[in-house]
Amino acid sequence: MVPGMHHGTLAPASHSNPRQTDTDGVQVVARTPAYAEVRILCGDGHPLTIGTVRLTHDSWCWEHNDGEQSSPISATRLVAAKALADYHRAYKPQRARASMRDLLEAARCR
């Protein structure tokens, strides 16, 4: 076992703070010791939930919101969450957010 890494259980610090954010803007929100929600931080700083990671047969796998899933790929939750974020960034087009002004203009034109 590698020091500082948790293999299927939450690290003690996770009990007091179930949300971890890495330097790539990937946020992991633990729901149970074997299940967590994965978010990425958008350019405006708001988190976007992209899927979940779960422990299966002593390894972590991910599931994107669109239903795409990985096989068990990692001994750690964070590595699986980063793999999900990489998948999302590579294969899911980013929707441009409309401004409130644009939304109001579109509603007025209907």
N, CA, C and O atoms as CSV, one atom per row, in Angstrom:
chain,resi,resn,atom,element,x,y,z
A,1,MET,N,N,0.840,-1.172,0.000
A,1,MET,CA,C,0.000,0.000,0.000
A,1,MET,C,C,0.888,1.239,0.000
A,1,MET,O,O,1.881,1.292,0.726
A,2,VAL,N,N,0.537,2.232,-0.808
A,2,VAL,CA,C,1.304,3.459,-0.908
A,2,VAL,C,C,0.864,4.407,0.196
A,2,VAL,O,O,-0.337,4.625,0.355
A,3,PRO,N,N,1.796,4.988,0.976
A,3,PRO,CA,C,1.413,5.912,2.041
A,3,PRO,C,C,0.634,7.097,1.477
A,3,PRO,O,O,0.965,7.627,0.417
A,4,GLY,N,N,-0.395,7.497,2.197
A,4,GLY,CA,C,-1.192,8.645,1.806
A,4,GLY,C,C,-2.304,8.333,0.823
A,4,GLY,O,O,-3.156,9.185,0.571
A,5,MET,N,N,-2.315,7.127,0.262
A,5,MET,CA,C,-3.370,6.757,-0.680
A,5,MET,C,C,-4.350,5.844,0.025
A,5,MET,O,O,-3.962,5.003,0.836
A,6,HIS,N,N,-5.600,6.013,-0.285
A,6,HIS,CA,C,-6.601,5.146,0.308
A,6,HIS,C,C,-7.048,4.145,-0.737
A,6,HIS,O,O,-7.275,4.490,-1.897
A,7,HIS,N,N,-7.167,2.924,-0.314
A,7,HIS,CA,C,-7.537,1.849,-1.229
A,7,HIS,C,C,-8.898,1.301,-0.826
A,7,HIS,O,O,-9.007,0.293,-0.128
A,8,GLY,N,N,-9.935,2.002,-1.290
A,8,GLY,CA,C,-11.283,1.512,-1.030
A,8,GLY,C,C,-11.932,2.105,0.201
A,8,GLY,O,O,-13.110,1.852,0.453
A,9,THR,N,N,-11.213,2.872,0.960
A,9,THR,CA,C,-11.809,3.528,2.117
A,9,THR,C,C,-11.443,4.995,2.083
A,9,THR,O,O,-10.519,5.397,1.375
A,10,LEU,N,N,-12.150,5.777,2.832
A,10,LEU,CA,C,-11.863,7.198,2.897
A,10,LEU,C,C,-10.678,7.442,3.804
A,10,LEU,O,O,-10.539,6.787,4.837
A,11,ALA,N,N,-9.836,8.365,3.436
A,11,ALA,CA,C,-8.762,8.790,4.325
A,11,ALA,C,C,-9.389,9.498,5.512
A,11,ALA,O,O,-10.459,10.088,5.365
A,12,PRO,N,N,-8.772,9.465,6.674
A,12,PRO,CA,C,-9.364,10.095,7.848
A,12,PRO,C,C,-9.782,11.538,7.626
A,12,PRO,O,O,-10.811,11.952,8.160
A,13,ALA,N,N,-9.034,12.317,6.867
A,13,ALA,CA,C,-9.408,13.709,6.623
A,13,ALA,C,C,-10.707,13.813,5.847
A,13,ALA,O,O,-11.399,14.826,5.944
A,14,SER,N,N,-11.057,12.782,5.074
A,14,SER,CA,C,-12.277,12.823,4.282
A,14,SER,C,C,-13.527,12.798,5.142
A,14,SER,O,O,-14.588,13.239,4.700
A,15,HIS,N,N,-13.422,12.295,6.352
A,15,HIS,CA,C,-14.595,12.274,7.216
A,15,HIS,C,C,-15.011,13.676,7.607
A,15,HIS,O,O,-16.202,13.964,7.719
A,16,SER,N,N,-14.026,14.561,7.819
A,16,SER,CA,C,-14.363,15.920,8.181
A,16,SER,C,C,-14.623,16.787,6.960
A,16,SER,O,O,-15.362,17.767,7.054
A,17,ASN,N,N,-14.036,16.455,5.818
A,17,ASN,CA,C,-14.235,17.200,4.593
A,17,ASN,C,C,-14.410,16.225,3.438
A,17,ASN,O,O,-13.423,15.817,2.826
A,18,PRO,N,N,-15.655,15.841,3.126
A,18,PRO,CA,C,-15.870,14.831,2.095
A,18,PRO,C,C,-15.660,15.347,0.674
A,18,PRO,O,O,-15.900,14.610,-0.282
A,19,ARG,N,N,-15.219,16.595,0.512
A,19,ARG,CA,C,-15.010,17.160,-0.812
A,19,ARG,C,C,-13.528,17.432,-1.022
A,19,ARG,O,O,-12.898,18.131,-0.228
A,20,GLN,N,N,-12.977,16.876,-2.095
A,20,GLN,CA,C,-11.583,17.103,-2.457
A,20,GLN,C,C,-11.570,17.784,-3.819
A,20,GLN,O,O,-12.353,17.422,-4.698
A,21,THR,N,N,-10.695,18.761,-4.005
A,21,THR,CA,C,-10.510,19.386,-5.309
A,21,THR,C,C,-9.036,19.312,-5.653
A,21,THR,O,O,-8.185,19.695,-4.850
A,22,ASP,N,N,-8.730,18.819,-6.847
A,22,ASP,CA,C,-7.324,18.740,-7.240
A,22,ASP,C,C,-6.951,19.974,-8.057
A,22,ASP,O,O,-7.788,20.844,-8.299
A,23,THR,N,N,-5.711,20.039,-8.470
A,23,THR,CA,C,-5.217,21.211,-9.188
A,23,THR,C,C,-5.784,21.325,-10.598
A,23,THR,O,O,-5.692,22.396,-11.200
A,24,ASP,N,N,-6.365,20.264,-11.145
A,24,ASP,CA,C,-6.969,20.299,-12.474
A,24,ASP,C,C,-8.438,20.711,-12.428
A,24,ASP,O,O,-9.123,20.669,-13.450
A,25,GLY,N,N,-8.926,21.105,-11.260
A,25,GLY,CA,C,-10.322,21.508,-11.140
A,25,GLY,C,C,-11.284,20.340,-11.066
A,25,GLY,O,O,-12.468,20.497,-11.363
A,26,VAL,N,N,-10.798,19.169,-10.674
A,26,VAL,CA,C,-11.658,18.005,-10.504
A,26,VAL,C,C,-12.044,17.937,-9.029
A,26,VAL,O,O,-11.186,17.910,-8.147
A,27,GLN,N,N,-13.328,17.910,-8.785
A,27,GLN,CA,C,-13.846,17.884,-7.417
A,27,GLN,C,C,-14.487,16.521,-7.169
A,27,GLN,O,O,-15.294,16.056,-7.973
A,28,VAL,N,N,-14.127,15.883,-6.055
A,28,VAL,CA,C,-14.682,14.588,-5.681
A,28,VAL,C,C,-15.469,14.790,-4.389
A,28,VAL,O,O,-14.920,15.234,-3.381
A,29,VAL,N,N,-16.756,14.461,-4.431
A,29,VAL,CA,C,-17.613,14.618,-3.265
A,29,VAL,C,C,-18.040,13.224,-2.811
A,29,VAL,O,O,-18.861,12.573,-3.458
A,30,ALA,N,N,-17.474,12.776,-1.693
A,30,ALA,CA,C,-17.765,11.433,-1.185
A,30,ALA,C,C,-19.198,11.365,-0.685
A,30,ALA,O,O,-19.638,12.221,0.082
A,31,ARG,N,N,-19.915,10.355,-1.117
A,31,ARG,CA,C,-21.275,10.096,-0.638
A,31,ARG,C,C,-21.283,8.917,0.329
A,31,ARG,O,O,-22.019,8.913,1.315
A,32,THR,N,N,-20.460,7.924,0.035
A,32,THR,CA,C,-20.232,6.771,0.912
A,32,THR,C,C,-18.753,6.415,0.748
A,32,THR,O,O,-18.087,6.986,-0.116
A,33,PRO,N,N,-18.224,5.496,1.544
A,33,PRO,CA,C,-16.824,5.094,1.351
A,33,PRO,C,C,-16.546,4.474,-0.022
A,33,PRO,O,O,-15.395,4.454,-0.461
A,34,ALA,N,N,-17.567,3.974,-0.701
A,34,ALA,CA,C,-17.361,3.305,-1.982
A,34,ALA,C,C,-18.039,4.016,-3.155
A,34,ALA,O,O,-18.168,3.431,-4.230
A,35,TYR,N,N,-18.476,5.265,-2.968
A,35,TYR,CA,C,-19.215,5.971,-4.019
A,35,TYR,C,C,-19.002,7.469,-3.857
A,35,TYR,O,O,-19.084,7.994,-2.747
A,36,ALA,N,N,-18.728,8.158,-4.964
A,36,ALA,CA,C,-18.515,9.605,-4.901
A,36,ALA,C,C,-18.998,10.263,-6.188
A,36,ALA,O,O,-18.977,9.663,-7.263
A,37,GLU,N,N,-19.430,11.499,-6.051
A,37,GLU,CA,C,-19.838,12.331,-7.173
A,37,GLU,C,C,-18.600,13.053,-7.692
A,37,GLU,O,O,-17.738,13.452,-6.908
A,38,VAL,N,N,-18.509,13.221,-9.012
A,38,VAL,CA,C,-17.363,13.911,-9.609
A,38,VAL,C,C,-17.860,15.168,-10.309
A,38,VAL,O,O,-18.814,15.138,-11.086
A,39,ARG,N,N,-17.182,16.273,-10.010
A,39,ARG,CA,C,-17.504,17.564,-10.618
A,39,ARG,C,C,-16.231,18.159,-11.200
A,39,ARG,O,O,-15.125,17.866,-10.747
A,40,ILE,N,N,-16.410,19.000,-12.213
A,40,ILE,CA,C,-15.286,19.791,-12.707
A,40,ILE,C,C,-15.665,21.253,-12.554
A,40,ILE,O,O,-16.836,21.623,-12.638
A,41,LEU,N,N,-14.662,22.066,-12.329
A,41,LEU,CA,C,-14.910,23.496,-12.192
A,41,LEU,C,C,-14.894,24.126,-13.576
A,41,LEU,O,O,-13.939,23.967,-14.336
A,42,CYS,N,N,-15.962,24.841,-13.890
A,42,CYS,CA,C,-16.085,25.511,-15.177
A,42,CYS,C,C,-15.272,26.802,-15.154
A,42,CYS,O,O,-14.773,27.212,-14.106
A,43,GLY,N,N,-15.145,27.423,-16.289
A,43,GLY,CA,C,-14.394,28.662,-16.400
A,43,GLY,C,C,-14.907,29.759,-15.487
A,43,GLY,O,O,-14.142,30.619,-15.051
A,44,ASP,N,N,-16.214,29.730,-15.193
A,44,ASP,CA,C,-16.779,30.754,-14.311
A,44,ASP,C,C,-16.650,30.379,-12.838
A,44,ASP,O,O,-17.131,31.103,-11.966
A,45,GLY,N,N,-15.994,29.237,-12.556
A,45,GLY,CA,C,-15.773,28.815,-11.178
A,45,GLY,C,C,-16.869,27.962,-10.584
A,45,GLY,O,O,-16.734,27.481,-9.458
A,46,HIS,N,N,-17.958,27.761,-11.319
A,46,HIS,CA,C,-19.048,26.932,-10.823
A,46,HIS,C,C,-18.782,25.465,-11.126
A,46,HIS,O,O,-18.287,25.141,-12.205
A,47,PRO,N,N,-19.102,24.566,-10.186
A,47,PRO,CA,C,-18.886,23.139,-10.440
A,47,PRO,C,C,-19.982,22.552,-11.325
A,47,PRO,O,O,-21.147,22.935,-11.226
A,48,LEU,N,N,-19.597,21.630,-12.179
A,48,LEU,CA,C,-20.514,20.914,-13.053
A,48,LEU,C,C,-20.370,19.434,-12.741
A,48,LEU,O,O,-19.280,18.879,-12.879
A,49,THR,N,N,-21.457,18.781,-12.320
A,49,THR,CA,C,-21.418,17.348,-12.031
A,49,THR,C,C,-21.369,16.592,-13.348
A,49,THR,O,O,-22.240,16.761,-14.201
A,50,ILE,N,N,-20.337,15.747,-13.514
A,50,ILE,CA,C,-20.171,15.007,-14.769
A,50,ILE,C,C,-20.401,13.515,-14.611
A,50,ILE,O,O,-20.507,12.803,-15.610
A,51,GLY,N,N,-20.480,13.024,-13.380
A,51,GLY,CA,C,-20.706,11.597,-13.174
A,51,GLY,C,C,-20.306,11.163,-11.782
A,51,GLY,O,O,-20.258,11.962,-10.847
A,52,THR,N,N,-20.017,9.868,-11.666
A,52,THR,CA,C,-19.678,9.288,-10.366
A,52,THR,C,C,-18.521,8.306,-10.514
A,52,THR,O,O,-18.202,7.849,-11.612
A,53,VAL,N,N,-17.906,7.995,-9.380
A,53,VAL,CA,C,-16.930,6.914,-9.303
A,53,VAL,C,C,-17.398,5.970,-8.203
A,53,VAL,O,O,-18.020,6.391,-7.227
A,54,ARG,N,N,-17.088,4.682,-8.377
A,54,ARG,CA,C,-17.492,3.700,-7.364
A,54,ARG,C,C,-16.452,2.597,-7.273
A,54,ARG,O,O,-15.727,2.305,-8.225
A,55,LEU,N,N,-16.407,2.002,-6.100
A,55,LEU,CA,C,-15.488,0.912,-5.834
A,55,LEU,C,C,-16.135,-0.399,-6.251
A,55,LEU,O,O,-17.228,-0.735,-5.795
A,56,THR,N,N,-15.453,-1.138,-7.121
A,56,THR,CA,C,-15.943,-2.422,-7.612
A,56,THR,C,C,-14.787,-3.413,-7.606
A,56,THR,O,O,-13.784,-3.199,-8.286
A,57,HIS,N,N,-14.917,-4.485,-6.850
A,57,HIS,CA,C,-13.881,-5.526,-6.809
A,57,HIS,C,C,-12.497,-4.945,-6.497
A,57,HIS,O,O,-11.518,-5.257,-7.175
A,58,ASP,N,N,-12.430,-4.107,-5.479
A,58,ASP,CA,C,-11.176,-3.517,-4.997
A,58,ASP,C,C,-10.527,-2.510,-5.948
A,58,ASP,O,O,-9.376,-2.127,-5.736
A,59,SER,N,N,-11.236,-2.076,-6.984
A,59,SER,CA,C,-10.738,-1.034,-7.879
A,59,SER,C,C,-11.859,-0.044,-8.153
A,59,SER,O,O,-13.042,-0.376,-8.075
A,60,TRP,N,N,-11.460,1.175,-8.476
A,60,TRP,CA,C,-12.431,2.231,-8.754
A,60,TRP,C,C,-12.726,2.310,-10.245
A,60,TRP,O,O,-11.827,2.159,-11.071
A,61,CYS,N,N,-13.984,2.546,-10.583
A,61,CYS,CA,C,-14.395,2.764,-11.963
A,61,CYS,C,C,-15.252,4.027,-12.006
A,61,CYS,O,O,-15.678,4.523,-10.963
A,62,TRP,N,N,-15.504,4.541,-13.195
A,62,TRP,CA,C,-16.313,5.749,-13.316
A,62,TRP,C,C,-17.522,5.519,-14.197
A,62,TRP,O,O,-17.553,4.595,-15.011
A,63,GLU,N,N,-18.533,6.385,-14.021
A,63,GLU,CA,C,-19.714,6.395,-14.886
A,63,GLU,C,C,-20.056,7.842,-15.191
A,63,GLU,O,O,-20.305,8.641,-14.288
A,64,HIS,N,N,-20.065,8.168,-16.486
A,64,HIS,CA,C,-20.409,9.520,-16.927
A,64,HIS,C,C,-21.922,9.698,-16.857
A,64,HIS,O,O,-22.668,8.719,-16.877
A,65,ASN,N,N,-22.366,10.925,-16.778
A,65,ASN,CA,C,-23.809,11.205,-16.741
A,65,ASN,C,C,-24.551,10.674,-17.958
A,65,ASN,O,O,-25.750,10.408,-17.876
A,66,ASP,N,N,-23.865,10.516,-19.086
A,66,ASP,CA,C,-24.520,10.006,-20.293
A,66,ASP,C,C,-24.639,8.483,-20.298
A,66,ASP,O,O,-25.188,7.911,-21.239
A,67,GLY,N,N,-24.125,7.815,-19.245
A,67,GLY,CA,C,-24.231,6.361,-19.145
A,67,GLY,C,C,-22.965,5.615,-19.515
A,67,GLY,O,O,-22.848,4.426,-19.217
A,68,GLU,N,N,-22.006,6.283,-20.159
A,68,GLU,CA,C,-20.737,5.629,-20.500
A,68,GLU,C,C,-20.015,5.229,-19.216
A,68,GLU,O,O,-19.996,5.990,-18.248
A,69,GLN,N,N,-19.422,4.036,-19.208
A,69,GLN,CA,C,-18.772,3.513,-18.005
A,69,GLN,C,C,-17.379,2.984,-18.332
A,69,GLN,O,O,-17.092,2.585,-19.461
A,70,SER,N,N,-16.534,2.992,-17.321
A,70,SER,CA,C,-15.224,2.360,-17.465
A,70,SER,C,C,-15.256,1.025,-16.741
A,70,SER,O,O,-16.135,0.771,-15.917
A,71,SER,N,N,-14.298,0.184,-17.054
A,71,SER,CA,C,-14.075,-0.998,-16.239
A,71,SER,C,C,-13.301,-0.532,-15.005
A,71,SER,O,O,-12.848,0.612,-14.976
A,72,PRO,N,N,-13.134,-1.371,-13.994
A,72,PRO,CA,C,-12.310,-0.964,-12.851
A,72,PRO,C,C,-10.906,-0.599,-13.341
A,72,PRO,O,O,-10.243,-1.406,-13.992
A,73,ILE,N,N,-10.458,0.620,-13.023
A,73,ILE,CA,C,-9.221,1.131,-13.616
A,73,ILE,C,C,-8.180,1.614,-12.617
A,73,ILE,O,O,-7.022,1.808,-12.989
A,74,SER,N,N,-8.561,1.815,-11.357
A,74,SER,CA,C,-7.634,2.484,-10.450
A,74,SER,C,C,-7.773,1.970,-9.029
A,74,SER,O,O,-8.842,1.529,-8.608
A,75,ALA,N,N,-6.670,2.036,-8.301
A,75,ALA,CA,C,-6.701,1.690,-6.882
A,75,ALA,C,C,-7.190,2.856,-6.036
A,75,ALA,O,O,-7.480,2.685,-4.852
A,76,THR,N,N,-7.284,4.050,-6.636
A,76,THR,CA,C,-7.726,5.221,-5.866
A,76,THR,C,C,-8.911,5.914,-6.524
A,76,THR,O,O,-9.076,5.898,-7.743
A,77,ARG,N,N,-9.706,6.505,-5.694
A,77,ARG,CA,C,-10.893,7.240,-6.131
A,77,ARG,C,C,-10.503,8.451,-6.974
A,77,ARG,O,O,-11.132,8.717,-7.998
A,78,LEU,N,N,-9.476,9.187,-6.558
A,78,LEU,CA,C,-9.098,10.406,-7.259
A,78,LEU,C,C,-8.575,10.120,-8.666
A,78,LEU,O,O,-8.881,10.870,-9.593
A,79,VAL,N,N,-7.805,9.072,-8.843
A,79,VAL,CA,C,-7.307,8.730,-10.178
A,79,VAL,C,C,-8.477,8.378,-11.099
A,79,VAL,O,O,-8.481,8.771,-12.266
A,80,ALA,N,N,-9.457,7.649,-10.595
A,80,ALA,CA,C,-10.638,7.322,-11.397
A,80,ALA,C,C,-11.425,8.591,-11.730
A,80,ALA,O,O,-11.927,8.731,-12.845
A,81,ALA,N,N,-11.536,9.513,-10.775
A,81,ALA,CA,C,-12.247,10.774,-11.013
A,81,ALA,C,C,-11.543,11.595,-12.084
A,81,ALA,O,O,-12.198,12.200,-12.933
A,82,LYS,N,N,-10.214,11.621,-12.050
A,82,LYS,CA,C,-9.456,12.350,-13.071
A,82,LYS,C,C,-9.643,11.711,-14.445
A,82,LYS,O,O,-9.729,12.417,-15.449
A,83,ALA,N,N,-9.706,10.380,-14.495
A,83,ALA,CA,C,-9.939,9.689,-15.766
A,83,ALA,C,C,-11.315,10.057,-16.317
A,83,ALA,O,O,-11.462,10.253,-17.524
A,84,LEU,N,N,-12.313,10.153,-15.458
A,84,LEU,CA,C,-13.649,10.580,-15.887
A,84,LEU,C,C,-13.594,12.007,-16.426
A,84,LEU,O,O,-14.184,12.296,-17.468
A,85,ALA,N,N,-12.898,12.895,-15.734
A,85,ALA,CA,C,-12.780,14.281,-16.196
A,85,ALA,C,C,-12.074,14.345,-17.547
A,85,ALA,O,O,-12.469,15.118,-18.419
A,86,ASP,N,N,-11.030,13.534,-17.721
A,86,ASP,CA,C,-10.327,13.490,-19.009
A,86,ASP,C,C,-11.264,13.029,-20.114
A,86,ASP,O,O,-11.275,13.606,-21.201
A,87,TYR,N,N,-12.053,11.988,-19.841
A,87,TYR,CA,C,-13.033,11.500,-20.815
A,87,TYR,C,C,-14.018,12.608,-21.163
A,87,TYR,O,O,-14.280,12.860,-22.339
A,88,HIS,N,N,-14.559,13.265,-20.153
A,88,HIS,CA,C,-15.548,14.320,-20.376
A,88,HIS,C,C,-14.961,15.447,-21.232
A,88,HIS,O,O,-15.587,15.903,-22.189
A,89,ARG,N,N,-13.766,15.883,-20.879
A,89,ARG,CA,C,-13.150,17.000,-21.614
A,89,ARG,C,C,-12.814,16.620,-23.059
A,89,ARG,O,O,-12.863,17.464,-23.953
A,90,ALA,N,N,-12.477,15.360,-23.280
A,90,ALA,CA,C,-12.089,14.916,-24.620
A,90,ALA,C,C,-13.279,14.634,-25.531
A,90,ALA,O,O,-13.203,14.872,-26.736
A,91,TYR,N,N,-14.382,14.128,-24.968
A,91,TYR,CA,C,-15.461,13.630,-25.818
A,91,TYR,C,C,-16.800,14.342,-25.683
A,91,TYR,O,O,-17.720,14.056,-26.449
A,92,LYS,N,N,-16.934,15.240,-24.751
A,92,LYS,CA,C,-18.217,15.918,-24.567
A,92,LYS,C,C,-18.067,17.391,-24.927
A,92,LYS,O,O,-17.345,18.128,-24.256
A,93,PRO,N,N,-18.746,17.815,-25.983
A,93,PRO,CA,C,-18.612,19.218,-26.382
A,93,PRO,C,C,-19.124,20.143,-25.283
A,93,PRO,O,O,-20.125,19.867,-24.622
A,94,GLN,N,N,-18.412,21.238,-25.113
A,94,GLN,CA,C,-18.817,22.210,-24.102
A,94,GLN,C,C,-19.914,23.091,-24.674
A,94,GLN,O,O,-19.767,23.686,-25.741
A,95,ARG,N,N,-21.002,23.158,-23.950
A,95,ARG,CA,C,-22.103,24.012,-24.373
A,95,ARG,C,C,-21.791,25.447,-23.962
A,95,ARG,O,O,-21.370,25.712,-22.836
A,96,ALA,N,N,-22.004,26.345,-24.881
A,96,ALA,CA,C,-21.827,27.757,-24.542
A,96,ALA,C,C,-23.005,28.190,-23.681
A,96,ALA,O,O,-24.161,27.905,-23.994
A,97,ARG,N,N,-22.699,28.869,-22.614
A,97,ARG,CA,C,-23.763,29.363,-21.748
A,97,ARG,C,C,-24.282,30.686,-22.286
A,97,ARG,O,O,-23.512,31.596,-22.590
A,98,ALA,N,N,-25.584,30.775,-22.395
A,98,ALA,CA,C,-26.198,32.013,-22.863
A,98,ALA,C,C,-26.281,32.991,-21.704
A,98,ALA,O,O,-26.512,32.610,-20.557
A,99,SER,N,N,-26.087,34.255,-22.031
A,99,SER,CA,C,-26.219,35.282,-21.002
A,99,SER,C,C,-27.699,35.491,-20.694
A,99,SER,O,O,-28.567,35.109,-21.479
A,100,MET,N,N,-27.969,36.091,-19.565
A,100,MET,CA,C,-29.351,36.379,-19.195
A,100,MET,C,C,-29.982,37.288,-20.246
A,100,MET,O,O,-31.163,37.140,-20.563
A,101,ARG,N,N,-29.220,38.208,-20.778
A,101,ARG,CA,C,-29.727,39.120,-21.815
A,101,ARG,C,C,-30.158,38.332,-23.050
A,101,ARG,O,O,-31.223,38.579,-23.617
A,102,ASP,N,N,-29.307,37.369,-23.465
A,102,ASP,CA,C,-29.650,36.538,-24.630
A,102,ASP,C,C,-30.900,35.708,-24.386
A,102,ASP,O,O,-31.744,35.576,-25.273
A,103,LEU,N,N,-31.024,35.142,-23.175
A,103,LEU,CA,C,-32.201,34.353,-22.828
A,103,LEU,C,C,-33.470,35.190,-22.857
A,103,LEU,O,O,-34.498,34.754,-23.373
A,104,LEU,N,N,-33.396,36.383,-22.307
A,104,LEU,CA,C,-34.566,37.271,-22.307
A,104,LEU,C,C,-34.930,37.703,-23.726
A,104,LEU,O,O,-36.108,37.781,-24.073
A,105,GLU,N,N,-33.931,37.980,-24.529
A,105,GLU,CA,C,-34.174,38.371,-25.924
A,105,GLU,C,C,-34.834,37.224,-26.696
A,105,GLU,O,O,-35.764,37.451,-27.470
A,106,ALA,N,N,-34.356,36.003,-26.486
A,106,ALA,CA,C,-34.935,34.836,-27.165
A,106,ALA,C,C,-36.385,34.628,-26.726
A,106,ALA,O,O,-37.240,34.307,-27.551
A,107,ALA,N,N,-36.668,34.809,-25.436
A,107,ALA,CA,C,-38.036,34.630,-24.937
A,107,ALA,C,C,-38.957,35.716,-25.488
A,107,ALA,O,O,-40.128,35.448,-25.760
A,108,ARG,N,N,-38.452,36.926,-25.656
A,108,ARG,CA,C,-39.266,38.037,-26.168
A,108,ARG,C,C,-39.608,37.841,-27.627
A,108,ARG,O,O,-40.662,38.284,-28.083
A,109,CYS,N,N,-38.720,37.175,-28.376
A,109,CYS,CA,C,-38.931,36.991,-29.812
A,109,CYS,C,C,-39.905,35.857,-30.131
A,109,CYS,O,O,-40.296,35.704,-31.288
A,110,ARG,N,N,-40.296,35.082,-29.169
A,110,ARG,CA,C,-41.207,33.955,-29.436
A,110,ARG,C,C,-42.620,34.390,-29.574
A,110,ARG,O,O,-43.502,33.561,-29.799
